[in-house]
Amino acid sequence: MLGMHKDMNGSAVALGILLAATATKLPLQLDCWMAISRNDIGPRAYHQNEVVTALNGTTIEIVHTDAEGRMVLADTLALAARAKPDLIVDFATLTGSMHVAVGERYSGIFATSDALARQAVAAGNAVGERVCAFPMDEDYDEALDSEIADVKQCTMEGEADHILAARFLKRFIGDRPWLHVDLSSAKCKGGLGAVATDVTGFGVAWGVEFLKATLTR
């Protein structure tokens, strides 16, 4: 858990977009939900093979105690979906496998439609915060089948964990259009786009550009 204070990039990006959208007076209604937790050891901590019931009633078999990000995102997405927004976008430094897949110069995205994925990629190209769209087909769900709950939190194998995490999270958005951004480029040596520091703030410029493009559609 050493260095986990750096693992708050997703919430920092969400807040950064909210502040930027407010400062530039973008004419839209934007709600910002912060999915925050402390990954601590203690008598109330969850354990492997325990079953946790999420906010929307989905039961989850715990497989890896360090996969806490998708657990807090699950409830946060379910809470946000209750308001029936036009679009849900989440940001998280969620998986090591995304970093393996694209390195630190891109982040990965998952979208509920091809049009949404194309819009996300275009926004990234426009501001130098590039994103790569990944598949999210239903047959990946087989790896998350549980004998004691509705779904497994993850697998121990780690193969395609970025895709499995997206399939897991999709259970909590209801019927809402959705973009999931896995921030593998939250830190990049020499910076990215307009940011010259190793800690890039990746996602804020992308988010503002994406929102502006949405307004013109």
C-alpha positions as CSV (number, residue, x, y, z in Angstrom):
1,M,0.0,0.0,0.0
2,L,3.1,2.2,-0.1
3,G,2.5,5.1,-2.4
4,M,-1.3,4.6,-2.6
5,H,-1.8,8.4,-2.0
6,K,-1.0,8.7,-5.7
7,D,-3.9,6.4,-6.6
8,M,-6.4,9.2,-6.3
9,N,-5.9,10.4,-9.9
10,G,-9.4,9.5,-11.0
11,S,-11.2,11.6,-8.4
12,A,-8.6,14.4,-9.0
13,V,-9.4,14.4,-12.7
14,A,-13.2,14.4,-12.1
15,L,-12.8,17.4,-9.8
16,G,-10.5,19.2,-12.2
17,I,-13.0,18.9,-15.0
18,L,-15.7,20.2,-12.8
19,L,-13.6,23.2,-11.8
20,A,-12.5,23.9,-15.4
21,A,-16.1,23.6,-16.7
22,T,-17.3,26.0,-14.0
23,A,-14.5,28.5,-14.7
24,T,-15.2,28.5,-18.5
25,K,-19.0,28.6,-17.9
26,L,-19.8,25.6,-20.1
27,P,-23.6,25.6,-20.5
28,L,-24.4,22.2,-19.1
29,Q,-25.4,20.5,-15.9
30,L,-22.5,18.5,-14.5
31,D,-22.5,16.4,-11.4
32,C,-19.2,15.2,-9.9
33,W,-19.1,12.1,-7.8
34,M,-16.0,11.3,-5.8
35,A,-15.3,7.5,-5.4
36,I,-12.9,7.6,-2.5
37,S,-11.6,4.9,-0.1
38,R,-8.7,4.0,2.1
39,N,-7.1,0.7,1.4
40,D,-6.3,-0.1,5.1
41,I,-5.8,-3.2,7.1
42,G,-8.1,-3.6,10.1
43,P,-10.7,-5.8,11.8
44,R,-13.4,-4.5,9.5
45,A,-11.5,-5.0,6.3
46,Y,-13.0,-7.4,3.7
47,H,-11.3,-10.7,2.9
48,Q,-11.0,-13.0,-0.1
49,N,-14.1,-15.1,-0.8
50,E,-16.4,-12.9,1.3
51,V,-19.5,-11.7,-0.4
52,V,-20.3,-7.9,-0.5
53,T,-23.7,-6.6,-1.6
54,A,-23.4,-3.5,-3.8
55,L,-25.8,-0.5,-3.7
56,N,-27.9,-1.8,-6.6
57,G,-28.3,-5.3,-4.9
58,T,-25.6,-7.1,-6.9
59,T,-23.6,-9.5,-4.8
60,I,-19.8,-9.6,-5.4
61,E,-17.4,-12.3,-4.4
62,I,-14.1,-10.7,-3.2
63,V,-11.1,-12.1,-5.0
64,H,-8.3,-9.6,-4.5
65,T,-8.3,-7.1,-1.6
66,D,-6.2,-4.6,-3.6
67,A,-9.0,-4.3,-6.2
68,E,-10.8,-1.8,-4.0
69,G,-11.1,0.8,-6.7
70,R,-13.7,-1.1,-8.7
71,M,-15.6,-1.7,-5.5
72,V,-16.1,1.9,-4.6
73,L,-16.7,2.8,-8.3
74,A,-19.5,0.2,-8.4
75,D,-21.5,1.9,-5.7
76,T,-20.7,5.4,-7.0
77,L,-21.8,4.5,-10.6
78,A,-25.0,2.9,-9.2
79,L,-25.7,6.1,-7.2
80,A,-25.0,8.4,-10.2
81,A,-27.1,6.3,-12.5
82,R,-30.2,6.8,-10.3
83,A,-30.5,10.4,-11.6
84,K,-30.7,9.1,-15.2
85,P,-28.0,11.4,-16.6
86,D,-27.5,11.7,-20.4
87,L,-24.0,10.3,-20.0
88,I,-21.8,8.9,-17.2
89,V,-18.0,9.2,-17.5
90,D,-15.7,7.7,-14.9
91,F,-12.0,8.0,-14.4
92,A,-9.7,5.7,-12.4
93,T,-6.1,4.5,-12.2
94,L,-7.8,1.1,-12.1
95,T,-5.7,-1.6,-13.6
96,G,-2.0,-2.5,-14.1
97,S,-3.0,-4.4,-17.2
98,M,-4.0,-1.2,-19.0
99,H,-0.5,0.1,-18.3
100,V,0.9,-3.1,-19.8
101,A,-1.4,-2.8,-22.8
102,V,-0.6,0.9,-23.8
103,G,2.2,2.1,-21.5
104,E,2.1,5.6,-20.1
105,R,1.6,7.7,-23.2
106,Y,-2.1,6.7,-23.8
107,S,-5.0,5.9,-21.5
108,G,-7.6,3.3,-22.4
109,I,-11.3,3.8,-22.7
110,F,-14.4,1.7,-22.9
111,A,-17.7,2.9,-24.3
112,T,-21.3,1.7,-24.6
113,S,-21.4,2.8,-28.3
114,D,-19.0,3.1,-31.2
115,A,-20.0,6.7,-31.7
116,L,-19.1,7.5,-28.1
117,A,-15.8,5.8,-28.5
118,R,-15.0,7.8,-31.7
119,Q,-15.9,11.1,-29.9
120,A,-13.6,10.2,-27.0
121,V,-10.7,9.3,-29.3
122,A,-11.2,12.6,-31.3
123,A,-11.2,14.7,-28.1
124,G,-7.9,13.0,-27.1
125,N,-6.2,13.7,-30.4
126,A,-7.3,17.3,-30.3
127,V,-5.6,18.1,-26.9
128,G,-2.7,15.6,-26.9
129,E,-4.2,13.4,-24.2
130,R,-4.6,10.3,-26.4
131,V,-7.0,7.5,-25.6
132,C,-7.3,4.0,-27.2
133,A,-10.7,2.3,-27.4
134,F,-10.8,-1.3,-26.1
135,P,-13.4,-4.1,-26.6
136,M,-16.0,-4.9,-24.0
137,D,-17.8,-7.9,-25.4
138,E,-20.2,-9.9,-23.3
139,D,-18.3,-13.2,-23.6
140,Y,-15.6,-11.8,-21.3
141,D,-18.2,-12.2,-18.4
142,E,-17.5,-15.9,-18.2
143,A,-14.2,-15.2,-16.4
144,L,-16.2,-13.4,-13.7
145,D,-18.7,-16.2,-13.0
146,S,-19.0,-16.9,-9.3
147,E,-20.4,-19.9,-7.5
148,I,-21.4,-17.9,-4.4
149,A,-22.4,-14.5,-5.8
150,D,-23.7,-12.7,-8.8
151,V,-20.2,-11.8,-10.0
152,K,-16.5,-12.0,-9.0
153,Q,-14.7,-8.8,-8.3
154,C,-11.9,-9.8,-10.6
155,T,-9.7,-12.9,-11.3
156,M,-6.3,-13.8,-9.9
157,E,-4.9,-14.5,-13.3
158,G,-4.8,-10.9,-14.3
159,E,-5.3,-11.6,-18.0
160,A,-7.3,-8.8,-19.7
161,D,-8.1,-7.3,-16.3
162,H,-8.7,-3.9,-17.8
163,I,-11.5,-5.5,-19.9
164,L,-12.9,-7.6,-17.1
165,A,-12.9,-4.5,-14.8
166,A,-15.0,-2.6,-17.4
167,R,-17.4,-5.6,-17.8
168,F,-17.7,-5.6,-14.0
169,L,-18.4,-1.9,-13.8
170,K,-21.0,-2.0,-16.6
171,R,-23.3,-3.9,-14.2
172,F,-23.8,-0.7,-12.2
173,I,-24.7,1.9,-14.8
174,G,-28.2,0.6,-15.7
175,D,-29.2,1.7,-19.2
176,R,-27.1,4.9,-19.2
177,P,-24.6,5.8,-22.0
178,W,-21.2,5.4,-20.4
179,L,-17.5,6.0,-20.8
180,H,-14.9,4.3,-18.6
181,V,-11.4,5.9,-18.7
182,D,-8.6,3.7,-17.2
183,L,-5.8,6.3,-16.5
184,S,-2.6,4.4,-17.4
185,S,-1.0,7.8,-18.3
186,A,-1.6,9.6,-15.1
187,K,2.1,9.7,-14.8
188,C,4.5,10.0,-17.8
189,K,8.1,10.9,-17.8
190,G,8.5,14.3,-19.4
191,G,4.8,15.0,-19.3
192,L,2.0,14.8,-21.9
193,G,0.1,17.3,-24.0
194,A,0.3,20.8,-22.5
195,V,1.6,19.4,-19.2
196,A,5.4,19.2,-18.8
197,T,5.5,17.5,-15.4
198,D,5.7,13.7,-14.8
199,V,2.3,13.9,-13.0
200,T,0.2,14.8,-16.0
201,G,-3.3,15.4,-14.8
202,F,-4.3,13.4,-17.8
203,G,-8.0,13.6,-18.4
204,V,-8.8,17.1,-17.4
205,A,-8.0,18.7,-20.8
206,W,-9.5,15.6,-22.5
207,G,-12.7,16.0,-20.5
208,V,-13.1,19.7,-21.2
209,E,-12.6,19.1,-25.0
210,F,-15.0,16.2,-24.9
211,L,-17.7,18.3,-23.2
212,K,-17.2,21.1,-25.7
213,A,-17.6,18.7,-28.6
214,T,-20.7,17.3,-27.0
215,L,-22.3,20.7,-26.9
216,T,-21.7,21.3,-30.6
217,R,-23.2,17.9,-31.7
